[in-house]
Amino acid sequence: MILLLGLNHRTAPVEVRERLAFPEQDLPQTLADLRTAGLAQEAVLLSTCNRVELYATTALEPERAFAEWTEFLCRARACTRPPDSAWYHMHEPQSLHHLFRVACGLDSMVLGETEILGQLKRAYEIAQRHGHTGARLNRAFQRAFHTAKYVRTETQIQRGNVSVASVAVDLAGKIFNDLAQHDVLILGAGDTGEKTARALLSRGARRLTVTNRTPERAETLARELGGHAVPFEHWLAEAEHADIILCSTAAPHYVLDRVAVESLMKRRPHRPLLLIDLSVPRNIDPEANLLENVYLYNVDDLQSIADDALALRKQEIARCEAIIAEKVRALTSGPSITFAPPPPAADDARSSTAHA
């Protein structure tokens, strides 16, 4: 039986999720420790800015497994335990149904987004490459990936802007009428930063600067995008020329605090500054948003951005759910099961134009 323990943007705010975020380089050892402790036989750990989820098989009774896994994950991140209300735990087939919904983008902050499928594939690939998966999880994840591809082919769930990068760029367009008049600084040359940088350039952003703790990566990305790279230790001096700063690093602390932003704004008076913090843990001090002419958005705030195609994609949910239910039934070879979609998150009721 495949069990699932997790928390996500629907159940826990970013200040809770960031405490349990696992850097990619820590995943192999974390899974090894979990299995060595006898808590799991097979395991995949998915950690993104919006969720931390453990899919596993175990010889333990489910309720004991959930309790042990919760304590294990908190110890692994040396953090206090989130409240019980932040967690969800599922038995098979509900765990499989959830996995398929995640792969299809139906459980995402931005409905139908595609980035989560790549993140899920990466989490699975890491677990498989290090020997932490077996027949059960291999079959389940491969079927989930196949189902995600089928859903994207047979429905219009992807219609419109569905990625975090595209939503971030839409936000920039709301603050600056003409991106051709504004410069962009990217802190962190990871996948999300790269996608957002490409999207900003496609909208006409004037000049792109890239910085990263690994200089070679910053130089490579800058060269690919026609921008220029600066050493990480000198990026703050470059920041006064930027109107949009996108932060997507793996740093476990703030790389830009309120004092630094305040000093920065004094050197660029009367010019708005858009800060987009896609990092978990957060890399920009939330208090920076209190400063005049500073607009700070984190991953949770992206939910408040209007999505022109959201209504159409919501109409496709029923079709997607029917496809997923059919695929789960085929995988489990069990009796017909009816899955009711989860209730809407409280965040869904917020105004789509609310400021952070």
C-alpha positions in Angstrom: 0.0 0.0 0.0 1.3 3.5 -0.9 0.8 6.0 1.8 1.1 9.8 1.6 2.0 12.4 4.2 2.2 16.0 3.2 1.4 19.7 3.6 0.9 22.3 0.8 -0.2 25.8 0.0 -3.8 24.9 0.8 -3.0 23.7 4.3 0.0 25.7 5.5 1.2 29.2 4.8 4.7 29.9 3.5 6.2 30.6 6.9 5.3 27.0 7.8 6.3 25.4 4.5 9.7 27.1 4.4 10.7 25.4 7.7 10.2 22.0 6.1 11.7 22.7 2.7 14.3 20.2 1.6 17.1 21.3 -0.7 17.5 18.9 -3.6 21.0 17.9 -2.5 19.6 16.6 0.8 17.0 14.3 -0.7 19.1 11.2 -1.3 20.4 11.1 2.3 17.0 12.0 3.8 15.5 9.0 2.0 18.4 6.8 3.0 18.0 7.8 6.6 14.2 7.1 6.4 14.7 3.6 5.1 17.6 2.8 7.3 15.5 3.7 10.3 12.9 1.1 9.1 10.3 3.7 8.5 9.8 3.0 4.8 10.6 0.3 2.2 10.2 2.6 -0.8 10.0 6.4 -0.7 9.9 9.5 -2.9 10.1 13.0 -1.2 8.7 15.9 -3.2 9.8 19.3 -1.9 8.8 22.5 -3.8 7.9 26.1 -2.8 4.3 25.0 -2.6 4.4 21.5 -1.0 6.4 18.9 0.9 5.0 15.4 0.3 6.3 11.9 1.2 5.0 9.0 -0.8 6.1 5.7 0.6 5.4 2.0 1.3 6.1 0.6 4.8 5.7 -2.4 7.0 4.3 -0.2 9.7 0.6 0.3 10.5 -0.5 3.4 8.6 -1.3 5.6 11.6 2.0 4.8 13.2 3.8 5.4 9.9 2.2 8.9 9.6 3.2 9.8 13.2 6.8 8.5 12.7 7.2 10.2 9.3 6.0 13.5 10.8 8.5 13.4 13.5 11.3 12.3 11.1 10.7 15.1 8.7 10.7 17.7 11.5 13.9 16.3 12.9 15.5 16.2 9.5 14.9 20.0 9.1 15.5 20.7 12.8 12.2 22.6 13.0 9.3 22.8 15.3 6.4 20.5 14.4 3.6 22.3 12.4 0.1 22.0 13.8 -1.8 18.8 12.9 -4.2 20.9 10.7 -1.3 21.6 8.4 -0.8 17.9 7.5 -2.8 15.6 5.3 -2.3 11.8 5.2 -3.9 9.4 2.8 -4.1 5.6 2.2 -4.3 3.9 -1.2 -6.2 4.6 -3.5 -6.7 8.2 -2.2 -2.9 8.6 -2.2 -2.7 7.6 -5.8 -5.6 9.9 -6.7 -3.7 12.8 -5.0 -0.4 11.9 -6.8 -2.2 11.9 -10.2 -3.9 15.2 -9.4 -0.5 16.8 -8.5 1.1 15.5 -11.7 -1.8 17.0 -13.7 -1.5 20.4 -12.0 -5.0 20.1 -10.4 -3.6 20.6 -6.9 -1.4 23.5 -7.8 -1.7 27.2 -6.7 -2.0 28.1 -10.4 -4.5 25.6 -11.8 -3.1 23.4 -14.6 0.4 24.7 -14.3 3.1 22.6 -15.8 6.1 23.2 -13.6 5.0 20.8 -10.9 5.2 17.8 -13.4 8.9 18.6 -14.0 9.5 18.9 -10.2 7.6 15.6 -9.6 9.7 13.8 -12.2 12.9 15.2 -10.7 11.9 14.0 -7.2 11.1 10.6 -8.6 14.3 10.4 -10.6 16.5 11.2 -7.6 14.7 8.6 -5.5 15.0 6.0 -8.2 18.6 6.7 -9.1 19.6 6.2 -5.5 17.7 3.0 -5.1 14.9 4.2 -2.9 12.0 3.1 -5.2 10.7 -0.3 -6.1 7.9 -1.9 -8.1 5.1 -0.2 -6.3 6.3 3.4 -6.5 7.8 2.9 -10.0 4.5 1.8 -11.4 2.5 4.5 -9.7 4.7 7.4 -10.7 5.1 6.2 -14.3 1.3 5.9 -14.6 1.0 9.4 -13.0 3.3 10.9 -15.6 1.5 9.1 -18.4 -1.9 10.4 -17.1 -0.6 14.0 -16.9 0.5 13.8 -20.6 -2.9 12.4 -21.5 -4.8 15.1 -19.6 -2.8 17.9 -21.2 -3.5 16.4 -24.6 -7.2 15.7 -24.2 -8.4 18.7 -22.2 -7.8 22.5 -22.1 -6.6 22.6 -18.5 -3.4 24.3 -19.8 -5.3 27.1 -21.6 -3.8 30.5 -20.8 -1.0 31.4 -18.4 -0.5 28.4 -16.1 3.1 28.7 -14.9 4.5 30.5 -11.9 6.9 32.3 -14.3 4.1 33.6 -16.6 2.0 34.8 -13.6 5.1 36.6 -12.2 5.5 38.3 -15.6 1.8 39.3 -15.7 2.3 40.9 -12.3 5.3 42.9 -13.7 3.0 44.1 -16.5 0.5 45.4 -14.0 3.0 47.6 -12.2 5.0 48.7 -15.3 3.1 49.7 -18.4 6.1 49.1 -20.7 8.7 46.6 -19.7 10.9 47.9 -22.5 11.7 50.8 -20.2 12.8 48.6 -17.3 15.8 46.5 -16.3 15.7 43.1 -14.6 18.0 41.6 -12.0 17.8 37.8 -11.4 19.2 36.5 -8.1 19.8 32.7 -8.6 20.2 31.0 -11.9 18.0 28.0 -11.2 15.1 26.6 -13.3 12.4 29.0 -12.0 14.6 32.0 -12.3 15.6 31.1 -15.9 12.0 30.5 -17.0 10.9 33.8 -15.5 13.9 35.6 -17.1 12.9 34.2 -20.5 9.3 35.3 -20.0 10.3 38.8 -19.0 12.6 39.1 -22.1 9.8 37.9 -24.3 7.6 40.7 -23.0 10.4 43.2 -24.0 12.3 43.8 -20.8 15.2 46.2 -21.6 18.2 44.7 -19.9 18.9 41.6 -17.9 21.5 41.0 -15.2 22.1 37.6 -13.7 24.0 36.7 -10.5 24.5 33.4 -8.8 26.7 32.0 -6.1 28.2 29.7 -8.8 29.7 32.3 -11.3 29.9 29.8 -14.2 26.1 29.2 -14.0 25.3 32.9 -14.0 27.7 33.5 -17.0 26.1 30.7 -18.9 22.6 31.8 -18.4 23.4 35.5 -19.1 25.1 34.5 -22.3 22.1 32.3 -23.4 19.7 35.2 -22.7 21.7 38.1 -24.1 22.2 39.6 -20.6 25.3 40.1 -18.5 26.5 38.4 -15.3 27.9 40.0 -12.1 29.7 38.4 -9.2 27.3 37.5 -6.4 29.2 39.6 -3.8 28.6 42.7 -6.0 24.9 42.3 -7.0 23.6 44.9 -4.5 25.5 47.7 -6.3 23.9 46.6 -9.5 20.5 46.5 -8.0 20.0 50.3 -8.0 19.7 50.1 -11.8 17.0 47.4 -11.7 13.3 48.0 -11.5 12.4 44.3 -11.2 14.4 42.0 -8.9 13.5 38.3 -9.0 14.9 36.2 -6.2 15.1 32.4 -6.6 18.0 31.1 -4.6 18.6 28.2 -2.3 19.8 30.4 0.5 18.3 29.5 3.9 18.1 33.1 5.0 17.2 36.6 3.7 19.6 37.8 1.1 17.8 41.1 0.9 16.5 42.7 4.2 14.5 45.8 4.9 17.6 47.9 5.7 19.2 47.0 2.4 16.0 47.8 0.4 15.6 51.1 2.2 19.2 52.0 1.3 18.6 50.9 -2.2 15.4 53.1 -2.6 17.3 56.2 -1.4 19.7 55.7 -4.4 16.8 55.4 -6.9 14.1 58.0 -5.7 10.7 58.1 -7.2 11.2 54.8 -9.1 8.9 51.8 -8.1 10.7 48.6 -7.3 9.1 45.2 -7.9 10.5 42.4 -5.8 9.4 38.8 -6.6 10.5 36.2 -4.0 10.1 32.7 -5.4 12.4 31.2 -2.8 11.3 28.8 0.0 12.7 29.6 2.6 12.0 33.2 1.7 15.0 35.3 0.6 13.5 38.8 0.9 12.5 40.3 4.2 8.7 40.7 4.2 9.0 44.0 6.0 10.5 45.4 2.7 6.9 45.6 1.5 6.2 48.4 4.0 8.5 50.8 2.2 7.1 53.4 -0.2 7.2 52.4 -3.9 8.3 48.9 -3.0 6.0 46.0 -4.2 7.0 42.6 -2.8 5.3 39.4 -3.7 6.2 35.9 -2.5 5.0 32.5 -3.8 1.8 32.6 -1.8 0.9 36.1 -3.2 1.0 34.9 -6.7 -2.4 33.2 -6.1 -3.9 36.8 -5.9 -2.9 37.6 -9.5 -5.8 37.6 -12.0 -5.7 34.7 -14.4 -7.6 35.5 -17.6 -8.1 31.8 -18.5 -9.0 30.6 -15.0 -12.8 30.2 -15.7 -12.2 28.1 -18.7 -9.7 25.9 -17.0 -12.1 25.4 -14.1 -14.7 24.1 -16.5 -12.1 21.4 -17.5 -11.7 20.1 -13.9 -14.6 17.6 -14.2 -13.1 16.1 -17.3 -9.7 15.9 -15.8 -11.1 14.3 -12.6 -12.9 11.7 -14.6 -9.8 10.8 -16.5 -7.8 10.5 -13.2 -10.4 8.4 -11.5 -10.4 6.0 -14.5 -6.6 5.8 -14.5 -6.4 5.1 -10.8 -9.0 2.4 -11.1 -7.0 0.8 -13.9 -3.9 0.9 -11.7 -5.5 -0.5 -8.6 -7.7 -3.0 -10.5 -10.2 -2.5 -7.8 -14.0 -1.7 -7.7 -15.3 1.5 -9.1 -14.4 4.5 -6.9 -16.0 7.9 -7.0 -13.6 10.7 -5.9 -15.1 14.1 -4.9 -12.8 17.0 -5.7 -11.4 18.7 -2.6 -13.1 21.8 -1.3 -11.7 25.1 -2.5 -8.8 26.5 -0.5 -9.6 29.5 1.7 -7.1 31.5 -0.4 -9.2 30.9 -3.5 -11.7 33.4 -2.1 -9.3 36.2 -2.0 -9.5 39.0 -4.5 -7.4 38.3 -7.5 -6.1 41.9 -7.4 -5.0 42.0 -3.8 -1.6 43.4 -3.1 0.9 41.5 -1.0 
